[in-house]
Amino acid sequence: MNEVIQCLLNRRSIRSYTDEPITAEELHTILQCGLYAPNGGNNQVVRFTAITKREVLDELDKLAGQEFLKMVPIEGQYMNKAIYKARKNPAGYNFTFHAPVLIIASAPKGWPNGMADSACALDNMIIAATALGLGACWVNQPHWLTDNTPMRDYLRAYGILDTEEIYGSMVVGHPATPTPRPAPRKEGRAAIF
């Protein structure tokens, strides 16, 4: 089977990482794959912020937990998972899974294709990480907190502009456990006419 197809079929979200950092070359390759992702009109407005400092990642985990702890769950919202996780373990909230790198995708606020362009880029980078033998996982928390004042104040120091929205993010590193087998695919999700 084609290596690219095999990589797509074998990719899994990894939520446990070793302390081993990824190399500068690996990070550069992953970011390049994001920069070359499809984007509406080839406008290339999505920017990527890669955070590799452990103390910054730990502070982001802590800050996210504090902010989710203040929120009230709203029935039917996926973000409730983050709120309940913060309530369960307020002192140990961790959305980065101790990965050595967090990559944030941001674009101008209100950009009509912001989510689509960011999602394409993040998917390219997740597949690139898999192809390099690394693990990766999309993480929603920075997007969910894109309008949160304490989170925005903190991220400003790392280049996230006030005129931007965080559309998505991912973590990447060396998996601490074997890659899980895929869950069976649900029937009826693809139709050919």
Buried (B, 14 or more C-beta within 10 A) or exposed (E): EEEEEEBEEEBBBBBEBBEEBBEEEBBEBBBEBBBEBEBBEEEBBBBBBBBBEEEBBEEBBBBBBBBBBEBEBEEEEEBBEBBEBBBEEEEEBBBBBBBBBBBBBBBBEEBEBBBBBBBBBBBBBBBBBBBBEBBBBBBBBBBBBBEBEEBBEBBEEBEBBEEBBBBBBBBBBBBBEEEEEEEEEEEEEEEEE
